[in-house]
Amino acid sequence: MSPTLSPLVVIAGPTASGKSSLALALARQFGGEIISCDSVAVYRDFEIGTAKPSRNERALVPHHLIDVAAPEENFTAGEYARQARAAAAAITSRGHLPIVCGGTGLYLRAMLDGLFAGPERNEELRARLRRRRGAGSLWRLLRRLDPEVAERIHANDEPKLIRAIEVCVSAARPMSALLREGRDPIQGYRILQIGLSPERSALYAHINRRCAEMFEHGLVEETRGLLQRYGPEVFAMRSLGYRQAAEYLRGECALEEAVGRAQQGHRNYAKRQLTWFRAEAAMQWVTQFGPHAVPPATEMVGRLLAP
């Protein structure tokens, strides 16, 4: 007799699509605990620009993988997968429903599918790549080596670009080919993946409002303090919102332009997220925003939990 599989719910989709509110509603309804899947929310002290769940929301339902790393740390997808799988196992052992919620596709894939056994770090190659000059030069190099992976990585995400180039060069093969081989998928779960895909113009309007509110609620002041404490080189400081606030603080643009740049950056990011998640064959799509997605998502989770 095969062992009984435990339920696990995933809520994915583009930024500002209401994933957190949907996860919270489902967790309260079905006795769940939420595992964040966000590559910036793992870092402590980065608050406004990450749109982390509020303290009140975290008091209502246990949240995991938020504020687990110091900003100076290099928190990898592999480390995320290890901690997220451990959190899911602990939640299941308590008789609760693990709900993975977030928009970092690489983290989600690492947790569910496992990571390939890539080449070891090549510090000499990494140093050469860091010395490259010109906006977008690393991304253009990766596009020549592996167009498929290049489309999934932002042109300003230097750590991911360097690692992808390193893998392609060291393995003498595209990273995308390696990603399809030798993974260690998560075991012991029956998994429901819910993807949020609101109508595009409504999503963009929501993104624009949320970006403007971040600046109104103190993103520039938070960024100033973080720059003083950690400097400009930590990974989270290069994320959307913080990067544009830092550009304003350096006098590179007016405040209104910084807000516009952040809005554009988030809209572009949303398009890349949708492209990534639509490649996941198991994803079941809901076209409403988070709160309005509760009825169809509730029905899906109910079927997952049905005896």
N, C-alpha and C positions, 0 to 999 in steps of 0.2 A: 504494500500500500504506500502511495506517495505521501510525503508529509503535507500537512495543511499549509497553504500559503496565506500569509498575513496581508491585509490591505495596505496600500500606500497611495496617496493622492498627490499629484503634481499640478500646480497652477502656474502656467507660463504665459508669456506674451510680451508685447512691447511696453516700454516705459509709459507710465501714466494711464494705463488701461484699467486700473482698479483691481489689480491682483491681490494687494494686501487686504482690501476691504472684503473681497470675496473669501479669501483664506480665513479671515477672522470670523465671518459669518458661518462658514462651514465648520470651523473648529468648535465654535460654541454650540452648534446644532448637533454635531456628531461626536463630541468628546475628543477633540483633536488637539494636537500640539503642532506648532508651526516651525519648520526649518527654513530659515531664510536662504535664498540662493542669489546672493548679490555680492559681486566682487569688491564693492566699496563699503557696503554696510558691515563687513567683517572688521573694519578698522575702528578703533576707539577714537573719540573726540571729533569725528566727522559726522555732523548731525543734520544741519539744515539742507545741505546739498545732496544728501543721500535719501531723503524722504523715508527715513526709518520709521517703523511704527512708533507711535507715541508711548510715553511711559504708562499712560492709562490703558492703552490697548495691550501692552505687554503684561499689565497686571491682570487683565481679563483672561488671557490665554498664554500659556508658556511659549516663549519664542527661543529659538536656538540659532547659533551661528551669527549672532549680532554682537559686535564689540568684543570679538575674541582675539584680535591681533593688535599689536602696537603699530602705529603708522610707519615705523622704521622697518618693520618686518616685510619679507617677501612672501606673502601668503599665496601659495600656488594652488592650481586646480587639484593637484594630487592631495595636498593637505586638506583642501575642502572636502574632497570625496571621502577621505578617511574619517574626518570628524562628522560629516553628514550621515554616513552609514552608521557610525556609532550612535549618533543621536536617534536615528530611526529605530535601531534595535532597542535602545533604552525606552523609547516611547511605546513601542509595541509590547515590551515586557511589562509595562504599567497598565496594559489593557487599553491604551489610547490609540488614536488614529494619527499616524504621521502625515503631515501635509507640507510638502516642499513647495515654496512659493518664491518666485523671483524671475528675473529676466536675463541672467548671465548664462547663456547657452552652453558655454564650455564647462562651467561648473556643473550644470545639470547633467550633461553628457558624461562627465567624469564620474559622477555619483552613480548614475544608472548603468552605464555601459562599461565603465572602467577606462583606464588610460593605457595607451600603447607603451611598450618598453622602448622609449626613444633613446637616442645616443646621449652619452654623458656630456656635461657642460664642457665647452671649449673656450677657456678664458681668453686665449690669444685672439680667436676669431671674434669673440664678443667685444673685445677692446677695439678691434679694427672697425667693427660695425658702429660702435658708439662714436667713432671719430668721423663718420660720414656726415657731410654737410648738405644742406638743401632740404626745404620742406618736402616731405613725402618721398625722400630718396629711398628709405628703407622699404616703404610700402611698394614702390615701383620695382625694386629688386626682388621682393618676394613675389610680386605678380608675375615676373619672368620665370621664377623657379616653380611656383605653385599657384596658379590663378585661383583655384578653388578655395584654398585656405586664405589667400589675400582678401577675398571678398568678405570673409567673416571677421576681419580684424581692422579696427580703425587705423587710419593713416598716422595718427598721433600716439598710438599705443606702443611705445618703444619696447617695453619688456616682452610683449607677445610677439612683436615683429622680429626681434632679435632671436628669440627662441625658435620661431618657425624657420627662419633662415638658417640658423645653426643646425636644426634637424635635417633640412633639405641638403645642406652642404656635407654634413658629416655622414649621412646615410647614403648620399648620392642617389636619393630617390625623393619624389615629392612627399611632403608630410601627409597630404591627404590620403596617399596610398597606405602609409604606415598606420594612419588612424583607423583604417578598416581591418587591420590585422591584430591579432594577439591581445584582445581586450579581456577584461575580467568583469563581466556583468554582475550586477547585484543579484543575489540569490534569496529565495524564500518569500518573495512578495508577488501578489497580483496587483498590477499597477494601473491606475487610471490617470491619464494625462489630459488635462483640460487646458486648452489654449484660448486666450481672449484675443479677439480680433475685431474691435469696434470699427464702424464706418470711418474711413480715413480722414475726412474733413473734420468730423467730430473729435477724433483722436488728436489731430493736430491742434485744434482749438483748445483742448484740455491741456496739452503739453505747453502751449504758449501761456495759458493762465498759470499753470503750476510754476513754470520758470520765473515769471514775473513775481509771483508770491514769494518765492525763495529769496529774491533780492529784496523785496519789501520787508521780509521778516528777519533780515540781518545777515544774509550770506556774505556780503562784503566784509562786515565786521568779523564774522567767524573766520573767513579766509585770512584776514590780516593777522589774527591771533595765531592761526595754524602756521602761517609762514614764519612768524617770529619764533615759534616753538620748534618746528620741524624742518623749516627750509623748503625750497621749491622742488626738491628732487624726489620726495617720497611719492609712491605710485598714486595714492588717492588724490594728491594735489593736481595731478594731470587729468583727473576725471571731469566730466561735463559739469558745468556750473562753477566749480572751483577754478578751473583753468581760465574761464572768462572773467571771473571776479579778480583773479590775479593779474590778468591783462589790464583791467581797469586800474588796479592799484599801482601798476608800473607806469601808468600814464599812456598806455598804448591805444586806448580808445576811451570814448565818453561812456558814462554809465548806461545810457540808453542803447548805445551800440553793443555794450557787453551783454545786456539782456537779450538783444536781438541775436547775437552770436550764440548764446546759450540755447535759445529757442530753436535756431536752425540746427545746431549740433544735436539736440535731443530729437528733433524730427528725423534727421538722417539716421540716428541710432535706432529709432523705432523701425525704420524701413529695414535695416540690417537684421534686427531681432526677428521681424516677421519672416524674412527670407530664411533665417536659420531654423526657426521653429517649424516652418512649413515643410522643411525637409524631413521632419520627424513623422514617420508614417503612422505611429500610434496616437498622435495628438487628435483629440476630439475638440472641435472648434465651437466657440460660443461667440456670437457677434455683438452682444450687449456689453456695456461697461460693468465694472465690478458689482455694484449693488443690484443692478438689473439682471445680472447673470446668475443671481442666487437661485431662482426657481429651476432653470434647466440644469445647473450644476448640482443642485440638491437631488434632482432625479437621477443624475448619473452616479453620484456617490451612493444613493440608496440602492441602486442596482449592484454596485460593487460590494456592498455590505450584506446584501440579501443572502440568506443561508442557501 
